[in-house]
């Protein structure tokens, strides 16, 4: 969003809040009537729970459904709490099965059966099928509403079938082709269908299929969809039978959510389940405090190191001046390496078996960075203080950068190997580790060079 768009959105939110405060529903309705759907979603995210419900009720039915589908699942749950049972039932029935499941995951367990009972039998069956897959699997995020074709069908008949199902299917731009056992044997795009002759068969025009298994991790399947550059990815069961389809918009939503969670964990906090301005203060505190306690305990290692080398500091107090510089540089170097390798893991550019190759590269990268910074540190410190102190700083920067880059590069791979989120193991833990080891390196080099 551009700065101009952000300012316009802020102005609209302020105007809506003022209209609501004055109980001027007509003005509120006119303010949201001409706003695009994504802007209405942004407005609702910034309002408190009561005002959200008021704004939502002012939307026409079809517009309300579009807005509801684009809201984060946590805010959908808040709206459900604020709406009447009849309104909730109407919205729930109009949602796609995968969107229903996303909403049900946010609601109390006692509410779900009541909402499911209000659905038509066929919709209830589809929704229950999606609910049956593991929480973080792609089966939970796929749509069970799709169009299929057979290889022997002529193009003219295939187009007629697509037209008859176009309103019910999640997408018709990419269509799975199945055999009698419902095994995916190919895919065909709507473009290829429209470009084919009436007498051509689907089998002659279809392409080799790429599929995901319903129990696959949702992020892995979404990444596959994005990497292949396809508009939709068929999802199959363990026997290769078609059970759903993942569209590119759902794949992008999954990847955005995962990247947001990884960014939060890299900063030492649990990801928030709802937009920042809609999250209660105590919930934000709870998302951060555990990691702060863990890191505070880890930071006591630094205190212990300083106490061990207290005599060294007492003999040459100038060494204390460089402690923030050295541990800060080490932490930054390690975090850079960890972030780079974590991203490479997410993009499947490296695997856990590449640990030695990654270590080799990061040792060289860290050494070169340390050499550059060490020469600079030696020159400046040697001029300002004296050459022996400058030599200590230069050698320490070289050593710390090499160690930090090596640890930062390897730790995400080790985390993936033991099936832990690499983002959790990265920045906060690397900073704590490098602080302690960096000080040990610093004082050992100082003792050796300065003979203290």
URWO-V748878 format. One record per pair of residues at least 4 apart in sequence whose ideal C-beta (glycine too) atoms are under 6 Angstrom apart, sorted by sequence separation. I is the first residue (numbers start at 0). J is the second residue. D is the distance in whole Angstrom. If there is no record, write none. Layout:
# URWO-V748878
i->I j->J d->D
i->I j->J d->D
This chain:
# URWO-V748878
i->0 j->4 d->5
i->34 j->38 d->4
i->46 j->50 d->4
i->58 j->62 d->5
i->70 j->74 d->5
i->78 j->82 d->6
i->82 j->86 d->4
i->87 j->91 d->6
i->94 j->98 d->4
i->106 j->110 d->4
i->118 j->122 d->4
i->132 j->136 d->5
i->137 j->141 d->6
i->148 j->152 d->5
i->152 j->156 d->5
i->164 j->168 d->5
i->177 j->181 d->5
i->178 j->182 d->5
i->187 j->191 d->5
i->195 j->199 d->4
i->199 j->203 d->5
i->201 j->205 d->6
i->211 j->215 d->5
i->215 j->219 d->5
i->235 j->239 d->5
i->236 j->240 d->5
i->245 j->249 d->6
i->273 j->277 d->5
i->278 j->282 d->5
i->284 j->288 d->6
i->287 j->291 d->6
i->321 j->325 d->6
i->323 j->327 d->6
i->337 j->341 d->6
i->349 j->353 d->5
i->353 j->357 d->6
i->361 j->365 d->6
i->365 j->369 d->6
i->369 j->373 d->5
i->372 j->376 d->6
i->376 j->380 d->6
i->377 j->381 d->6
i->380 j->384 d->5
i->384 j->388 d->4
i->395 j->399 d->6
i->399 j->403 d->6
i->403 j->407 d->6
i->406 j->410 d->6
i->424 j->428 d->6
i->429 j->433 d->6
i->433 j->437 d->5
i->444 j->448 d->6
i->445 j->449 d->5
i->0 j->5 d->5
i->18 j->23 d->4
i->34 j->39 d->5
i->46 j->51 d->5
i->58 j->63 d->4
i->70 j->75 d->5
i->82 j->87 d->5
i->94 j->99 d->5
i->118 j->123 d->4
i->152 j->157 d->5
i->199 j->204 d->6
i->215 j->220 d->5
i->235 j->240 d->6
i->245 j->250 d->6
i->263 j->268 d->5
i->273 j->278 d->5
i->278 j->283 d->6
i->343 j->348 d->4
i->344 j->349 d->6
i->381 j->386 d->5
i->414 j->419 d->5
i->446 j->451 d->6
i->132 j->138 d->3
i->165 j->171 d->5
i->177 j->183 d->6
i->178 j->184 d->5
i->235 j->241 d->6
i->236 j->242 d->5
i->312 j->318 d->6
i->343 j->349 d->5
i->415 j->421 d->6
i->132 j->139 d->5
i->263 j->270 d->4
i->271 j->278 d->5
i->312 j->319 d->6
i->414 j->421 d->4
i->18 j->26 d->4
i->19 j->27 d->6
i->31 j->39 d->6
i->43 j->51 d->5
i->79 j->87 d->5
i->103 j->111 d->5
i->115 j->123 d->6
i->175 j->183 d->5
i->176 j->184 d->6
i->224 j->232 d->4
i->233 j->241 d->6
i->234 j->242 d->6
i->380 j->388 d->6
i->381 j->389 d->3
i->18 j->27 d->4
i->148 j->157 d->5
i->176 j->185 d->4
i->195 j->204 d->5
i->211 j->220 d->4
i->234 j->243 d->4
i->380 j->389 d->4
i->161 j->171 d->5
i->260 j->270 d->4
i->411 j->421 d->4
i->414 j->424 d->4
i->43 j->54 d->6
i->175 j->186 d->6
i->176 j->187 d->6
i->233 j->244 d->6
i->234 j->245 d->6
i->15 j->27 d->6
i->377 j->389 d->4
i->380 j->392 d->5
i->173 j->186 d->6
i->174 j->187 d->5
i->191 j->204 d->5
i->231 j->244 d->5
i->232 j->245 d->5
i->187 j->201 d->6
i->410 j->424 d->5
i->411 j->425 d->6
i->15 j->30 d->5
i->128 j->143 d->6
i->146 j->161 d->6
i->173 j->188 d->6
i->231 j->246 d->5
i->14 j->30 d->6
i->376 j->392 d->4
i->377 j->393 d->3
i->172 j->189 d->5
i->187 j->204 d->6
i->230 j->247 d->5
i->269 j->286 d->4
i->376 j->393 d->5
i->125 j->143 d->5
i->146 j->164 d->5
i->171 j->189 d->6
i->187 j->205 d->4
i->209 j->227 d->6
i->268 j->286 d->5
i->268 j->287 d->5
i->185 j->205 d->3
i->186 j->206 d->6
i->373 j->393 d->4
i->376 j->396 d->5
i->211 j->232 d->6
i->213 j->234 d->5
i->224 j->245 d->6
i->146 j->168 d->5
i->186 j->208 d->5
i->407 j->429 d->5
i->55 j->78 d->6
i->67 j->90 d->6
i->91 j->114 d->5
i->145 j->168 d->5
i->185 j->208 d->5
i->210 j->233 d->5
i->211 j->234 d->5
i->213 j->236 d->6
i->267 j->290 d->4
i->373 j->396 d->4
i->144 j->168 d->6
i->372 j->396 d->5
i->373 j->397 d->4
i->144 j->169 d->5
i->146 j->171 d->6
i->176 j->201 d->6
i->183 j->208 d->5
i->210 j->235 d->5
i->225 j->250 d->6
i->336 j->361 d->5
i->40 j->66 d->6
i->148 j->174 d->6
i->150 j->176 d->6
i->224 j->250 d->4
i->39 j->66 d->5
i->75 j->102 d->5
i->99 j->126 d->5
i->142 j->169 d->4
i->183 j->210 d->6
i->369 j->396 d->5
i->370 j->397 d->6
i->146 j->174 d->5
i->147 j->175 d->5
i->148 j->176 d->5
i->369 j->397 d->4
i->28 j->57 d->5
i->36 j->65 d->5
i->40 j->69 d->5
i->48 j->77 d->5
i->52 j->81 d->4
i->64 j->93 d->5
i->72 j->101 d->5
i->76 j->105 d->4
i->88 j->117 d->5
i->96 j->125 d->4
i->100 j->129 d->5
i->176 j->205 d->5
i->213 j->242 d->5
i->221 j->250 d->4
i->12 j->42 d->5
i->36 j->66 d->6
i->40 j->70 d->6
i->68 j->98 d->6
i->76 j->106 d->5
i->96 j->126 d->5
i->100 j->130 d->6
i->147 j->177 d->5
i->403 j->433 d->5
i->19 j->50 d->5
i->369 j->400 d->3
i->73 j->105 d->6
i->97 j->129 d->6
i->221 j->253 d->4
i->368 j->400 d->5
i->369 j->401 d->5
i->8 j->41 d->6
i->12 j->45 d->5
i->72 j->105 d->5
i->96 j->129 d->5
i->221 j->254 d->5
i->158 j->192 d->6
i->157 j->192 d->6
i->365 j->400 d->5
i->366 j->401 d->5
i->217 j->253 d->5
i->365 j->401 d->4
i->154 j->192 d->6
i->399 j->437 d->5
i->218 j->257 d->5
i->365 j->404 d->3
i->364 j->404 d->5
i->365 j->405 d->6
i->154 j->195 d->4
i->399 j->440 d->6
i->155 j->197 d->4
i->398 j->440 d->5
i->97 j->140 d->6
i->154 j->197 d->6
i->361 j->404 d->4
i->362 j->405 d->5
i->157 j->201 d->5
i->361 j->405 d->5
i->97 j->142 d->5
i->154 j->199 d->5
i->395 j->441 d->5
i->95 j->142 d->6
i->96 j->143 d->5
i->361 j->408 d->3
i->151 j->200 d->6
i->152 j->201 d->5
i->395 j->444 d->5
i->183 j->233 d->5
i->394 j->444 d->5
i->150 j->201 d->5
i->357 j->408 d->5
i->358 j->409 d->5
i->150 j->202 d->3
i->183 j->235 d->6
i->148 j->201 d->5
i->391 j->444 d->6
i->391 j->445 d->5
i->173 j->230 d->5
i->182 j->239 d->5
i->391 j->448 d->5
i->172 j->230 d->5
i->173 j->231 d->4
i->175 j->233 d->4
i->182 j->240 d->6
i->183 j->241 d->5
i->354 j->412 d->5
i->390 j->448 d->6
i->181 j->240 d->4
i->181 j->241 d->5
i->170 j->231 d->5
i->351 j->412 d->5
i->387 j->448 d->6
i->387 j->449 d->6
i->177 j->241 d->6
i->351 j->415 d->5
i->351 j->416 d->5
i->175 j->241 d->5
i->344 j->411 d->6
i->332 j->400 d->5
i->336 j->404 d->5
i->340 j->408 d->5
i->325 j->395 d->6
i->329 j->399 d->4
i->333 j->403 d->4
i->337 j->407 d->4
i->341 j->411 d->5
i->321 j->392 d->6
i->332 j->403 d->4
i->336 j->407 d->3
i->340 j->411 d->5
i->344 j->415 d->6
i->332 j->404 d->5
i->336 j->408 d->4
i->333 j->406 d->6
i->137 j->211 d->5
i->329 j->403 d->4
i->333 j->407 d->4
i->337 j->411 d->6
i->138 j->213 d->3
i->169 j->244 d->6
i->170 j->246 d->5
i->140 j->217 d->5
i->169 j->246 d->6
i->344 j->421 d->6
i->136 j->214 d->5
i->137 j->215 d->5
i->137 j->217 d->5
i->341 j->421 d->5
i->132 j->213 d->6
i->135 j->217 d->6
i->137 j->220 d->4
i->341 j->425 d->6
i->337 j->425 d->4
i->334 j->426 d->5
i->337 j->429 d->6
i->141 j->234 d->5
i->334 j->429 d->6
i->333 j->429 d->4
i->137 j->234 d->6
i->145 j->244 d->4
i->143 j->243 d->5
i->330 j->430 d->4
i->333 j->433 d->5
i->142 j->243 d->6
i->141 j->243 d->3
i->142 j->244 d->6
i->330 j->433 d->5
i->141 j->245 d->5
i->329 j->433 d->4
i->326 j->434 d->5
i->329 j->437 d->4
i->140 j->249 d->6
i->326 j->437 d->5
i->325 j->437 d->6
i->325 j->441 d->6
i->318 j->445 d->6
i->304 j->435 d->5
i->311 j->442 d->5
i->294 j->427 d->5
i->301 j->434 d->5
i->297 j->431 d->4
i->301 j->435 d->5
i->304 j->438 d->4
i->308 j->442 d->4
i->300 j->435 d->4
i->304 j->439 d->6
i->315 j->451 d->6
i->294 j->431 d->6
i->314 j->451 d->5
i->311 j->451 d->6
i->265 j->422 d->5
i->264 j->422 d->4
i->264 j->423 d->5
i->265 j->425 d->5
i->267 j->427 d->4
i->261 j->422 d->4
i->265 j->426 d->5
i->73 j->272 d->5
i->74 j->273 d->6
i->73 j->273 d->4
i->71 j->273 d->6
i->44 j->274 d->4
i->45 j->276 d->5
i->44 j->277 d->6
